[in-house]
Amino acid sequence: MTGQGQGFSLPWILLAAALVLHVPPTSGMYEDQIGKFDWHQQYIGAVRQAAFDQSAPVSKRIFVGTESNVVAAINSRTGQLAWRHVQERGDPWGVDVVLHKGNVLVTVCSGGDAVRAWDPASGTLLWEFLAKEKNDSPAKALLVEGKQDERSHVESVAVLTKKTLRILSAVDGHEMVSTEVWSGGETGGTSVLHQASNGQLYSVSISSQAAVQIVSYTHVPGKGYEAVKRVIPAGWASPQSTQCVVTGDNVLVCSEASTNSLHTMSLVDGSGFSAVTLLSLGFNSWQPDSLAISAVQVGRKEVLLRLAQDHYVLLQATADTITVLKDLPNVYATTTARSQDRDIMFLVTVYTFLKRDGSTGYRALLQMEDQTLLMLQQLQGNQGHVMWQRNEALASISAVDQVDLPVSETESKFEEEFGEESEEDLSIWQMFTRRITTQLEQLKDLADKFEEYRKPRAKQVEKQLERDPFNLRKMIVAVTSAGKLYGLDSANGDIVWQYFLPNIRCFGQGEMYLFVQRTTAHFPHPPQAMLVAQDKATGNGLVFTFNPTTGQPVNTTATSGILQPFKVLQAILLPVMNNHHLHPVMIVDSDHGVHIFPPSSSVLSVLKKNNGKIFLHAADLEKSTLTGFSLTTLKDGKVELAQAWHLSLPIPSQKIVSVVPRRANEHVHSQGRVLSDRSVMYKYLNPNLLAVMTEGIERDIPLLTLYLVDAVTGQVVYSMQHKRASGPVHLVHSENWVVYHYWNGKFRRHEVTVLELFESQGDRNSTTFSSLSTQSLPLVLQQAYIFPMGLSAMAVSNTERGITARSLLLALPNGGLMTLPKNILDPRRPIIPTKQHQEEGVYPYIPELHVNPMTLLTYNQSIEGIRGIHIGAAGLESTSVVLAYGLDLFYTRIMPSQMFDVLKEDFDYFFISSILLGLVLATLITHRLAAMKTLNRSWR
């Protein structure tokens, strides 16, 4: 019998249960924990344009535009960022021009498609102009000045692209003039934009029809700008090899690399060029590829000519002649700063100011070859002082790893005592002597520590980095695209060591190979790492071995690496060790030749024992093919690759966008999943499984295809398609599951799909998996979820033993770093859960995945431009250490299953100590009372 308001319908009960079960376990932090276990470093990238602040008598800011398309203001005294704005990502050129005068700050990027004005003090965006052109070259721009009350002021901004000249208002950015540079089907290259002293604006462009086009723009009040075009025949001119500048006397100077000559002409009324060869100027040697010309300074008559990478010449040009003023050999970069009666040559950007005594002071901003940004200030005489430096190469990390620190001196003594030498080879007296010596050394170290603690903090000697008890402190080894190697302390992000290799560059995919061949676990052998990169000059491979904890090269005779006589196709770390506990690196060249580093007889003997048992794969991204190879050892000791299989994808138009294997050192603790009926679903743990994602178009429909391929046999274990779906695709592969993120074009949303593979047959030993054994295909479970936004990177947590539950780390486009427990992405989540599902702890299926602010590792910070996430295992099973890198660096710890192996920080030690002390006292008292009672009973 029921009444109104006395019962609930079944759908409402199920909905309430679903909402309760869907709440995932979350973790947060208190306010005082911010910055205790994490750190954040902000960078801007390699600087392309720089200008000192002119809005104040004493400059305190430097406005810069970088290759990473960042506009920022740097405090000129400390090097700290005053403000920073990251513009459109994926721009191939970065910031084209930074224009600054007075209170006007304008930047041009994306080849002239985006023009923005900023407030110099706060960095607030004042206005922006966005064009719809797609230019394939950087734009030129300048501030057009006018006069008001006999004072010059900036009234407009002129932007010259390869196709269009635009003049924008400096007040609000509205378009005043827009005119095509070329007409009648002509094409060419943009050269220079110049404003003469009479206010006329000139654009100079090199035509593809052996001519120079000069267009003058005159401002007519009430009518805008009137254009007059002149075409000067120039048979030597070429858009690819000709560069032009305009001097302060309105003289057009062009350099031509193919003819090794200079050409001058009056920009205002000239009708033809005057040619001067480099030989006639007294220069017999130059590099045609490096030949370039640039203006010294706006309003000056001089120009700078670069003959080679390290050779400049200062010239003075008129309409008819060119005069050599100064030869500057062994100079790599130049600029000028105006003094009272002379020009002083400096590097990059120079700022002059008046000191208190009336003399002139100088500050120079230097962009070094390794992308280090330096600020120099002149001291007395010709001496200089480095005020600060910024390591902007860390904004372009290509390879990264986290290395364990060496043990402390006390532990190293134990390692020496119980070393590789067998105790059977030592006499009792030798063993006794070694033990006494070790303990005496430990006493000496203890005395040294007490003596060090007694000293003032300022006089304490900085200790060498050593491993902490839980192995949470690591050495972060980062290799940048600029060729700079860094060793960072994971505790605070400080630079411990740095090393520069000027002759290396990344491979085609913007990456380098970094391998840790030997860790710090093999005392007394030092750790060793190997970097495999590409040589800038030849394109061949280059191998550099170094100590990852100190940065010192292992081979002191090859401090810049060893150049190889072949091009690198692939490099892998072999799963074998030599007698020095060193994992060799195998490099495959473009002809499929095999090279072992370092070569040793012990490695060859191990490879002979595993002949034909080591497999590797190669992916051709353009041809969409996969090829498997086996490593074979011949009788003469040579190692070769034998093709084991070849796989051509069935759809010709698709291209491989991602190939992700399982982590080589991944530990799997649980071999199966226990169900509610006590049966077990055993995981399909194939260590040779590859997750291959392809993207293409079939019948004008975008298509994503996932292939699960066995790397030993080439068998396609599973495949599935997503029609009307496209990238970018982010994919992770761990244990028996694959998770990937993509764009669903049909429903216009981002989605996340999870696949889990289980054994389709009965109980078998999954720990000894063999791809060569006959077996049935796995059972695949899959499910898709809706994600509210795109991603820039994705990774999965990793622990030392694999006991802790897995968690996904997602880099959000707004700069957040989010953790998502893997059990949320369970393909067995039912729409209506049963008691069996509740007993197993399976959540009900809800398609939307929400971004919970409590799961953001970055709390209220934004990590700009995340390109990758590196996760290392700590000594605690509950903890993983995470490094997110891109334009910024962010380091933190995560505990997917909470901290179950260490007491929490807020643990009440006083309370538990009081209880233990009370129990001890109670035990002593009761023991005394019991003894007295026994004694009294005996006397009765």
N, C-alpha and C positions, 0 to 999 in steps of 0.2 A: 504494500500500500504506500503510495507516494503522494506528496502534497506539493504545492507550489513553493519554490525556494528551498526545498529539502533535499535536492539531488542535483547531480551534474551529469551531463550527457557524456557519452564515451569519447566523441571527438575532442571535447574540451580537456578531458583527462589526458588523452594521448598528446595533445598539443603542449600541455603544461609539462608532462614528462619529457617531451622532446626538448623543450627549452632548457630544462634543468640539466639534462644529460649532455646538451650541446656546449655547455660552458666549459672551455678547456682550462687546464691548470695554468695559471699565470704567475708571474713573479715580477716584483718591482724593486725599487730601491728607495731608501730614505734620502733626504736632501743632503745630509752630511756625508753620504757615500759617493756623491758625484765627484769624479776626478780622482778617487782613491784607487780604483782598480783599472781605470781607463784614462786615455789621453787622446787629444785631438790636435793635429797640426794642419794649418791652412797654408796653401801655396797658390801661386798664380801661373806657374809655367815659365817657359823661356820668353824673355822680354824682346819684343820687336820694335816698339815705339816707346819713347820716354820723353817727358817734358817736366822741368822744374816749375813749381808753383810761382806764379807772378802776381798773384792777388795781394801779397803782403810784402813789405820791405825785406823781411828776413824769411826766406823760404823754409817751410817746415814739412812740405809734402812734395812727393814726386808722383806724377800721373803717368801710368804705364799701360800699354796694351800688349798682350802676349799672344803667342802662337796657340794657346788654349782658348782663345776668344774671351779673355778676361780683361775687364777694365778695373783698375784698382788705384788707390792712393796709398803710398808708402811714407811713413814718417822718416824724413831724411836724417834724423838724429839717432833713431833707435832701430830702424828697419822693420818695425811692426806695421801691420796693415791698419790704416785708418778706416778704409772702407773698401769693399770689393763687390763686383757684380759679374756673374758668369752669364754670358750671352748665349746665343744659339749653339747647341752642341753639334758636333760633326762638321763644323766649318773647316774646309781644307787649308785656309790661309790664316785664320785667326783675325786679329784686329789689323786692318789695313793702315789706318792713319789715326794718330792722336793729335788734335789741334787744340792749342791753348794760348790764350792771350787775355790778360786782365781777369775778368770774372767769367769768361767764356771758355767752356771745355766741351769739345765735340769729338766724337769717335765715329769712324766709318769702318764697317766690317761686311763680310759676305760679298766681297766684290762690289761694294757700293749699294747693295740692296737694303742695308740697314744703316741709317744715320741717326745718332742719338746725341742729345745735349744733356749734360749733367751739372749739378751744383758742385763746384769744386770743394766746398767745405764739408758737406754732408754726404755727397754722392747720390743725392736725390735725382731721379729722372725728371727732367724738365719737359722735354718733348722728344718724339721720335718720328722718323719718316721711314716707311717700309715700301720698297718697290717690289714689283713682281717679276723682275728680270732674273735670269739665271746666268751670271757671268762666270767665265772660266779663268779669270785673272784678277789680281788685286786692283782696287780703284786708286785714283789719285784725288786729292782734295786740298783745299786751302781756304783760309778765312779771308773774305773780301772786305776790305776796309773802306770806310767813307769818312767824310769830315763833317762835324757839327760843332758850331761855335769855335771854329779853328782848332778843334781837337779831333784826332782820329779815333774812330770806334769801329767795332765789327758790326757790319750791317747784314751780311749774308754769308752763306757757306756754299762754295762751288764744289761739286763732286763730278769727276770725270771717270766714266767707265769705258769699257771697250766699245759700247754702242751709243751711249747717251751722255750729254752734259746737262746736269741739273744745278739750278741755283735755288737754294732754300733760304728762307728767312731765319736769321739768327735769333729772333725773338720767340717765334712759335713754331718754326719748322715747316710752314706751308710752302708749297712749291711755287716759286716765282717764274722760273723759266725751265723748260724741258725741250731739248732739241737733239735731233739725231746727229751723231758725229759723221756718219757716212751716208751717202745718198747715191742713188743710181746703181745699187747692187755692189758697190765697192766694199772691200773689207781691208782690215789691217790691224795694227796693234797700237795701243795707247802709249804715249811716251811721256808727256809732261803737261802740267797746268801751271800758268804763271800770270801774276798781276803786275802790270807795269806801274811806274811811278805816276803816270797820268790817270790811273784808275781803270784803264782798259784791261780786259781779261783775255788771255790767249790760251788756246789749246793746240798742242802740237801732236800730230799722230803720224805714224809711219804707214804708208799705203803698201799694199801687196803688189801694186803696179809700179814699183820703183819710183816713188815720189813721196814728198813730205807735204802733208796738208796742215796749213796754219789757218786757224779761224780766230778772228778778233771779235770780241763782244763789248759793245759800248752801251752804257746805261743811259737811256733817254727818259727824263722825268715824264711820267704819265703814260709812257708807251712800253716800258720795260727795257729789254736788251735787243739791240740790233746786231746781227751777225754779218761779217764779211769774210769770205773764204778765199784763200790763195793756195794754189797747188804749185810747189816748186819741184821741177824735175830733179831726180837724184837716182842715177843708175846704180849707185853703190848701196842704196838703202834697202834694208830687209827687216820685216817685223820681228824676225827671230834673233838677229845678231846686232841690231842697231840700238843704241841707247843715246838719249839726248837730255841736256840740262840747259837752263837759261841763267845767265849771270845777272848781276845787279845793273849792268849797262844794257840790258835787253839784247844780249848776244846769245844766239843759239849755237851750242856746241854739241856735236854728235860724234860718237865713237863707233867705228865699224870694225868688228872682229875679223871678218873674212878678208878685208883688204889691209888691216892693221894701220888704219889712218884716222885722223881727226878732221872734222869739217866744221867750219864756222860761217855764220851769216847773221846779219842784223835781223832781229825778230820783227821790228816795226815796219821797215821798208825794204828789206833785202829781197833780191830777185835771183840770187844764185849763191852757191856755197864755194868757199875757199878751202882747198884740201892741204893738209900737212901730214906727212908720213912720220911714223915713230922713228925711223932711221934718221930722218933729217933733224930730229930733236936730240939725237945722240944716244938712242937706246937700241941696242943690238939684240937683246933677248927679252922675251916676254912669253906669257902663256895665253894663247887666244881664248881658251875657255874661261879664264879669269879676268879678261879685259872688260873693264866697266868704268863709267864716269859718273861723278856725283858732284853736287854743288857744295861749296864750303859753308856758306851761310846766306840767308836771304839778304839781298842788297849788296853782296860782295862781288868783285870782279873775278875772283879766283875760283878754280875748279880743281877737283881731285881726280886723278887718273890712277886706276889700279892696274898694274902690269902683271902681277902675280899675286898669289895668296899672301905673300909676305913682302910686297914691294909696292909702294905708292909714290906718286909724283904730284907736287903742287904746281899748277900751271896758272898763268894769267892769259886770258883770251880777249881779243878784240874781234871786230868783224872781218879782219884780214889776216891777223897774225896770232901766233901762240908762242908764249915765252915760258921757259922753265924757270920757276922760282926756287924750288927746293926738291932735291931727290931724297926720298925717305925709304931706304932699304931696311929690311928686318922689322917692318911695321905691319901689324895684322889688322888693325882697325883704327880709324881716325874720326875726329870731329873737331870743332873749333868753339872757342869762347871769346867773346869780344872784351878786350881790355881797353885802355885809354888810347893807345896808339899802335897796337899790334894785335895779331891773332896768335893764340897759344894753342898748340896741337895737343889734344888729349884723346883718350879712348871713349867711345860711345857718347856720353852726354856730360856736359860740363856746366856748372853754375858758378857765377862770380858774385861776390858780395863785398861790401865795405866793412872792414873791421873797426873796432872802437878807436884805434890809433890813426884811422884814415887810409890805411893801406888796403890793397885788394887781396881778398882771399878766394880760394878755389876749392870746389868740391866736384869730384868726378864720380859718375856712376858707371861701373864697368860690368859688361856682360861677358863672362869668360867662355871659353870653348866648352867647358864641362857644365855650362848653364848655371854657374855660381854667380850670384849678383853681389857685387862689392860696392861699398861706398868709401872713397878715399878723400881725405882732407889734407890740404897742404899745411905743413908745419913750418918752422923757421927754415929759411933757405930753400933747398930743393927736396927736403925730406917730406915723405907722405905717411899718413897714419890710416890704417883700416878701421873705420868707425864701426862697421857691422858687415855681415854677409848673410845671404839667404841661399840655401841649397835648393834651388828651384828644379834641379834634375829629379828630385823625389816626386815631382808631379807627373813623371813619365816612366813609371816602373814597368819593366818588361818581364822580369822574372824575380821571384821572391821565395824564400824559405826561412824556416825558424829552426835554429840549431841549439841543442842543449849546451849549456855553459860547462866548463871544466869543473871538476870537484875541487873542494877546498884543499889547503895544504895538509891539514890533518888527515883527511881521507886519502890523499895521494900517498901519504906515508904508509897507510895500510895496503894500498895498491902495490907499492914497491915491495912491501914485506911478503905479500901473497901474489907475487908476479907470475910471469909465464914460466919461470924456472921451476921445475918440479922439486918438491921437497925430498924426493928420493935421491936427488943429485947432491943434496946438502948434508953435511954431518950435523950431529947434535950441537956441537960447539958453534958451528956457523949459524944455525937456526937461533941458538940462544943469543949470540952476538947481534944478529939482525933485530931480534925482538927488543933487546936492551937499547940499541941505537935508535930504534923507532920511538920508543917511549921517552927517551931523552929529548929527541927532536920535538915531540908533542909538548913536553914540559917547557922547552924553550919557546915554542910558539905561544903557549899560554902566557908566559911571562911577557913576551913581546906585546900581546894583546892588552894586558893590564897596563903596560907602559904607554901604549898608544891611547888608551882611554883617558889617562891622566893628563894628556896634552890638551891645550885649547883646541877648539874645533878648527880654527884657522890654520893651525900648524900640523894637523893630522894629515898623514900621507894617504892619498887616495888608494883604496884597495883595488886589486885586480878583480874583475868580475868573476864570481864563482857561483856555482849552483846552489839554490836554496833547498831546504829539506823536501819541499813538495814539487820541485822542478817547475815552478810557475814562471820563473824569470828566464827568458830566452835571449839569444842573439838573433836579431832579424837581419838576414842578409838580403839586400835589395840590389838588383842590377837595373840600371836605367837605360833608356834608349840613347842617351848622350854618351854612353860608355863609362859612366861613373858608377863605381861599386861602393856601397855603404854598409856599415855594420851598426845597427841601432840597438840600444838597450831597451828591451821590451818593458822595463819598469817605468820609464819616463819618456822614451822616445829620443833620448840624447844620442848624438853621433859618437860612437866609440872609435871607429876607424873609417877611412875612406881611401879609395884607390881609383886612379883614372887610367883608362885604356883609350887613347885618342884614335886608334885605328880600327875600332869595331863598330858594327851597326847591327840592327835587327835583321832577321830573315823576312821573307815575304809577308808573313802573317803578323808582323810586328812583335815577334817574340824571340827570346833566346833560350837556350837550354842550360839550366842550372841543376847540378847534381851534387848531393852530399855523399861522397864516396866512403868516408869513414867518420863516425861520430866521436864524441869524447868518451865513449864507453870503453875504448880499447887502450887504456893507459899502459905503458908510457908513450904509445904512438900518438902523435898530435892529430887532431881532426883535419880532414882534407876535403875540399870541394873543387869542382871543375865547372868552368864556364865554356860553353861552345857557342861561338858567335860567327858572324860573317865579316871578312876583311873588307874595309871600305874601298881599297884600291883595286883588288883583284876579284872580289866576290867569292873567294875560296873560304874554306873553313879556318877558324882560328881557335886554338885551345889554350886556356889559361887555368892553371891549377894554383890554389891558394889556401891558406889557413882561414877558415870562416870565422874564427874567434878573434884573430888579430889582423886579418887583411894582408898579411905578408905572403908574397909569392913563394911557392915551394921550390921552383926552379929559379935560382938567383941569376942564372945566365940568360934567362928569357923573361925579363920583367914585364914585357909588353905582350906576352903570349907567344905561342909557337904557330907560325903560319903553315897551313897544310897545302899540299899540292893538288887538292881536289875540292869540289863543291859538295856541301853537306846536303843530303836528302833527309836523313833522320838520325837521331841520337837517342839511345836508351841506356839505362843503368842495368847491367846484368845482375841476375839474382844469385851470383856466386861470389866468393871472396878468395883472395890469394892468401899466402901465409903471413901477410902483414895486416890482415883484416881489412883489406881495401877492396871495395866493389869496383870492378873495371867498367869503363864506359865503352860501348860499342857504337861506332859512327858508320853509317852507311852512306857512301858517296853517290853521286848522280848516275854512275855506271853499275850500281848495286854491288860495289866492292865493300869489303868489311875491314874495319880498322879497330883494333883494341887498344885502349889507353888506360893504364900503362901496360905494355906487353910484358908478360912474365910466363915462365914455364909452368908455374903452379896453376895459373888460370887455364892454360891450354890443356893441362892434364884433367882439370875439372870439366872443361868443355868436351873432352874426349869421352869421359864417363857419361855425359848427358848428350851424346851425339844424336841429333835429330829430335831432341825433347824440348828445345827452347824455340819458341815461335814468336814472330812479330808480324805486324801488318803495316801496310802503307796505303794511304788514301789519296787518290787523284781527284782534287776538288773540281777541276774543270771537266774531266771526262766522266765523272761520277762512277768511278770504279774502285773496288777494294781488292787488294792482293795480299795473300798470306805467304810468309816465308818460314822455313825452318833453318836453324843454324846447324851446319854440318862441319865437321873437322876432318880434313884430309890426312893422309899418312905422313905427308911432309910437314905437318904442323900448321898449314894454312887453314883459315876459317872462311867459309863461303856461305852464301845464301842459296837455298834451293826453293824454287817456287812450289808451294804446297797447294794453293787454290787461287782462283781468280773469280771475282764476282762483278758482273756488270748489272747495274740497276735497270729494271725493265722499262722505265719511262725515260726516254732520251732527253727531254727538256729539263729534268730535275737536276739540281746540283746539291752536293753534300755541303751542309752548313755546320754540322757538328758530329764529331766522333768521340764518344766518352766511354772509356773502359772503367772497370771497377778500380778503386784505390789499391795499389799494390800491397801496402802494409795494413790493409783493413782487417780488423779482428771481428769475428762474428761469435757472439756468446751463445745465443739461442739458435738451435738448429731447426726449430719448428714452432708452431703456434698450437697451444692446447685449447681445444674447443670445450663447449659446455658439457658434452657427453663424454669427456675425458679422452676423446680421440685426438690425434695429432695431424695437423697439416704440415708436412715437411717442406721447408723452403727449398727452392731450386737455386742452389748456391753454385753457380758456374763461374769460377774465377776467370775464365777466358771469354766471357760474354761482352760484346760491344754493343752500345746503343748508338745507332747511326740515324741522324735526322737529315732528311732531304727536303728541298723546297723547289717547286717548279710550277708550271702551268700546263694543264691538260684540257684541251678544247676550250680555251680562253677562260678557264676557271682556275684560280690559284689553289695549290694543293700542297699539303704537308704530309710526308710519309715517314713513319718510324719503322726501322728495321732492327731486330735483335739478332746479331750475327755471332756465331761461334768463331773465335779468332784462330782456332786450331784446324778445324775442318772446313770452314767457310759456309756452314749450313745456316740458313735463315731460320732461326728458331721461331720467330713470330714477326708479323708485320701488320700495320694498321695505317689507314689514311684518314686525313681530315680535309674534306673538301671545303672550299671557300675559306681557307685558313692561310695565314702567312706569318712571317717573322716580325720582329726578331724573336728567336727561340732561345730559351735558357733551359738547360737540361742537366740533371744530376742523376747519378747512377750509384747505388749503394746496396749491398747485401743482395736481396732478391727483388728489388723494386726500382722503378724508374719514375721520376717526376719531371715534367716539363711544362713550361709556360709559353703561351703563344697568343696570337690575335685571331679571333673568330670573326671573319668578315661578314658572315651571314647575319649574325645577331649583333654585330658591332660592339663587341666586348672582349675583354681579356679573359682567358680561361686557363685553368691548371688541370692537367690530366695526370693520374697516377696509375701505374701498372704494377701488380705484384704477381710473381711467378712461384708456383708450388709444384711439387712432384705429383705427377699424375698416377704413379704406381704406389705400391706399398712401402713399408719401412725399408730403408736402405741407408748405407753409411754415406752421408753427405760430406763428411770431412775429407774423404779420399775421392773427390770427383775426378772423372776422366772423360774428356771429350771424345776419346777414341772408342769408348765402350758403347755397345748398342743400348739405346735407351729411347723411351717414348718422349714425345714433345711435352713440355710442361703445361700445367693448367694456368691460364692467365686470367686474372681478375682485374677489371679496370673501372674507373669512375672519373667523372669530370666535375669541376667546380668553377664557379664564377669568381674572378678576382677583380677588385674594383679599379685597379690601375696597372700600368706596365711595370717592368722591372729592368734594372740595368745590370744585375748580376745575381747569381744564386749559387749556394753551396750547402753542404750537409756537414753536421758536426761529426767530430772524430775523437774517440777517447783511447786510452792505452790498451784496454782489454775488451772494449766493445760491450760492456755490461750496461752502461748508461743508455737510456732510450735516445734514439736519433731525433735530431731537430733540424729543420731547414732554416737557413739564413737568407733573407730576401732583401736586396738593395732596392729601395723604392726611389722613384724619380724625384721626389721632393727632398732627397738627401737623408732619409731615415733608413735605419738598419733594423729589420724586424725578424723575430724568431717565430717559427711556426712548428709546433710539435708534429712529428710524423704521424702519430695516431689520429690526428685530425684528418689527414689524407689517407683514410682507410677505405679501400674499394669495397669492403664488406659492410659498410654502413647502410642499414636498411631504412626504407621510408617509414615503416611502422615497426619499431623494435619489439621483440618478444622477450620473454623471461630469459631465454638462452643468451640473447645478445646482451642483456643487462648484466648477466652473470659474467660474461666475457669482458665487459667494459667497453663495448662497441657503441659509439654515439649514433643517434639517429641521423639520417641523411638530410642535410639542409644544403642546398646548392651554393648559397652565397658564403664566401669567406670574408670576414670583416677584419679591418686593421685595428686591432686593439691597442690603444696607446700604452697599456701596461707591458706589451711585448716589444716595445721599441728600445733597443739597446742604446740608442743615441739620445734618449729622452727628448730634450728641447733643442738639440743641435742638428745642423744640416751638414752632411758630409757630401761635398760637391763632387760630381763626376766619378762615382764609383765604377771602376772597370773590373775589379776582381776582388774575391774574398779568399784569404788563405787561413786555414784552420789547422792548428797543431794540438797535439795531445800533451797534457800536463802529467805530472807524477800522480796527481789525484785522479782516480777513476771518474769522479763526478764532474770534473772541470775540463773545459776546452778553452784554448786561447785563440782569439780571433783578430785578424788584421784585415781591415777593409782599406783598399788603396785605389787611388784614382788621382784626381786633382788634389784631394786632401788625403791625410792618413788618420785612421782611427783604430785604436787598439783597446780590447776589453776582454773580459772572461765571460763564459756562459756556463750554466749548470742546468742542462735540460731536465734532469731528474732531481733537482735540488741538491744541496750539499749534504750527502748522507755519510761521508767518510771522515768528516772533520767537524768538530764542534763549531757552532755559529759564533759570530763576533759578539752578539749580545748575550752569550751564555753567562749565567750568574756564577762565576767562580767562587765568590765569597760565600754564597749560600751553600753550594755543594761542599766547600771546604769546611764550613761550620758544621754541617751534618756529619761529615767524616770525622772531624775532630771530636764532636759529641759522641759518636759511636765508639771511638777509641777510648775516650774517657769513661764512658759507660762500661765498656768491656773491662778496663782496669779496675774500676770501682766494684763491679759485680764479682770480678775475680777475687778481689781482696775480701769482699763480704762473704763469698763462698768459702774462702780459706779460713776466715774467722769462725764461720758457722761449723765447719768441719772440725776445727780445733776445739771449740766449745763442746761439741758433741762427744769428742774423744775423752774429755775430762769428766764427763758425767758418769 
